[in-house]
């Protein structure tokens, strides 16, 4: 049985994935040069939100273990607030492409460094695949954004 604060952390994880999807959708409009990248990331973040909901359900039924370690709700809220701030800045045209790529890469890196998806432990191969798919895609997102940032940096330096 999940504790109330664990439920809140999981709720925030879902919201984080949804807000990142919204941010990437906005970036697809604001920075069309990478429209396909942003669209792919946005869709995958929606998929992540659905998978987190599934993990949340499984944890509530004690089919997987959710152990948040030292993470508190404010840690996830801080990342979520940063995503919301980036969205507001982009919407107000206070962000250029390089900044959009940088903050996006930083968000993905933050999720990796905080090991948000290492808090789940699957008891069977199917749930382990589910957990590892989110972690793996987050690493791919970070790499894709890094590559796009490096490509843009070369253009601006030449």
C-alpha positions as CSV (number, residue, x, y, z in Angstrom):
1,X,0.0,0.0,0.0
2,X,1.4,3.4,-1.0
3,X,1.7,6.1,1.5
4,X,0.1,9.5,0.8
5,X,3.4,11.2,0.1
6,X,4.3,8.4,-2.4
7,X,0.9,8.9,-4.1
8,X,1.7,12.7,-4.4
9,X,5.2,11.9,-5.9
10,X,3.6,9.6,-8.4
11,X,1.0,12.2,-9.3
12,X,3.8,14.8,-9.8
13,X,5.7,12.3,-12.0
14,X,2.6,12.0,-14.3
15,X,2.2,15.8,-14.3
16,X,5.9,16.2,-15.1
17,X,5.7,13.9,-18.2
18,X,2.5,15.7,-19.4
19,X,4.0,19.2,-18.9
20,X,7.2,18.1,-20.7
21,X,5.0,16.9,-23.6
22,X,3.2,20.2,-23.7
23,X,6.6,22.1,-23.7
24,X,7.9,20.0,-26.6
25,X,4.6,20.6,-28.5
26,X,5.1,24.3,-28.0
27,X,8.7,24.1,-29.1
28,X,7.5,22.3,-32.3
29,X,5.5,25.4,-33.2
30,X,8.1,28.0,-32.0
31,X,11.2,26.2,-33.4
32,X,10.0,24.4,-36.6
33,X,13.5,23.5,-37.7
34,X,13.3,20.6,-35.2
35,X,9.6,20.0,-35.5
36,X,10.1,16.3,-36.0
37,X,12.3,16.0,-32.9
38,X,9.9,18.0,-30.8
39,X,6.9,16.0,-32.0
40,X,8.7,12.7,-31.3
41,X,9.7,13.8,-27.8
42,X,6.2,15.2,-27.1
43,X,4.5,11.9,-28.0
44,X,7.0,9.9,-26.0
45,X,6.4,12.0,-23.0
46,X,2.7,11.3,-23.3
47,X,3.5,7.6,-23.5
48,X,5.7,8.0,-20.4
49,X,2.8,9.6,-18.5
50,X,0.6,6.6,-19.4
51,X,3.3,4.2,-18.3
52,X,3.8,6.0,-15.0
53,X,0.1,5.7,-14.4
54,X,0.4,2.0,-15.0
55,X,3.3,1.7,-12.7
56,X,1.4,3.7,-10.1
57,X,-1.5,1.3,-10.4
58,X,0.8,-1.7,-10.1
59,X,2.5,-0.1,-7.0
60,X,-0.9,0.5,-5.4
61,X,-1.6,-3.2,-5.8
62,X,1.8,-4.2,-4.4
63,X,2.7,-5.8,-7.8
64,X,5.8,-3.6,-8.0
65,X,7.8,-1.8,-5.3
66,X,7.9,2.0,-5.3
67,X,10.7,3.3,-3.0
68,X,11.4,7.0,-3.5
69,X,14.6,6.9,-1.4
70,X,15.5,10.5,-0.3
71,X,13.3,12.2,-2.9
72,X,10.6,14.5,-1.5
73,X,7.7,16.0,-3.3
74,X,9.4,19.4,-3.4
75,X,12.2,17.8,-5.5
76,X,9.8,16.8,-8.2
77,X,7.9,20.0,-7.9
78,X,11.1,22.0,-8.4
79,X,11.7,20.2,-11.8
80,X,8.0,20.6,-12.7
81,X,8.1,24.4,-11.9
82,X,11.2,24.7,-14.1
83,X,9.3,23.1,-17.0
84,X,6.4,25.4,-16.4
85,X,8.7,28.5,-16.4
86,X,10.3,27.3,-19.6
87,X,6.8,27.0,-21.2
88,X,5.9,30.5,-20.1
89,X,9.1,32.0,-21.4
90,X,8.7,30.2,-24.8
91,X,5.1,31.2,-25.1
92,X,6.1,34.8,-24.4
93,X,8.9,34.6,-27.1
94,X,11.6,35.0,-24.4
95,X,13.5,31.9,-25.6
96,X,15.6,31.2,-28.7
97,X,16.3,27.8,-30.2
98,X,19.6,27.2,-28.4
99,X,18.0,27.9,-25.1
100,X,15.1,25.6,-25.9
101,X,17.5,22.8,-26.7
102,X,19.6,23.5,-23.7
103,X,16.7,23.6,-21.2
104,X,15.2,20.5,-22.7
105,X,18.4,18.6,-22.5
106,X,18.8,19.8,-18.9
107,X,15.3,18.6,-18.0
108,X,16.0,15.1,-19.4
109,X,19.4,15.1,-17.7
110,X,17.8,16.1,-14.4
111,X,15.4,13.2,-14.5
112,X,18.3,10.8,-15.2
113,X,20.5,12.3,-12.4
114,X,17.7,12.2,-9.9
115,X,17.0,8.6,-10.9
116,X,13.3,9.1,-10.7
117,X,12.6,5.9,-12.5
118,X,15.0,3.9,-10.4
119,X,12.4,4.2,-7.6
120,X,10.4,1.4,-9.2
121,X,11.4,-2.3,-8.8
122,X,9.5,-4.8,-10.9
123,X,8.8,-8.3,-9.6
124,X,8.4,-9.9,-13.0
125,X,10.0,-9.4,-16.4
126,X,7.1,-7.5,-17.9
127,X,7.2,-4.8,-15.3
128,X,11.0,-4.6,-15.5
129,X,10.7,-4.0,-19.3
130,X,8.1,-1.3,-18.6
131,X,10.4,0.5,-16.1
132,X,13.5,0.1,-18.3
133,X,11.7,1.5,-21.3
134,X,11.0,4.8,-19.7
135,X,14.6,5.0,-18.4
136,X,16.0,4.1,-21.8
137,X,13.9,6.5,-23.7
138,X,14.9,9.3,-21.3
139,X,18.5,8.6,-22.1
140,X,17.7,8.7,-25.8
141,X,15.9,12.0,-25.4
142,X,18.9,13.5,-23.7
143,X,21.2,12.3,-26.4
144,X,18.9,13.5,-29.2
145,X,18.7,16.9,-27.6
146,X,22.5,17.0,-27.1
147,X,23.1,16.2,-30.7
148,X,20.7,18.9,-31.9
149,X,22.3,21.4,-29.6
150,X,25.8,20.6,-30.9
151,X,24.5,20.9,-34.5
152,X,23.1,24.3,-33.8
153,X,26.2,25.4,-31.9
154,X,28.3,24.6,-34.9
155,X,26.0,26.7,-37.1
156,X,26.1,29.7,-34.8
157,X,29.9,29.5,-34.4
158,X,30.6,29.3,-38.2
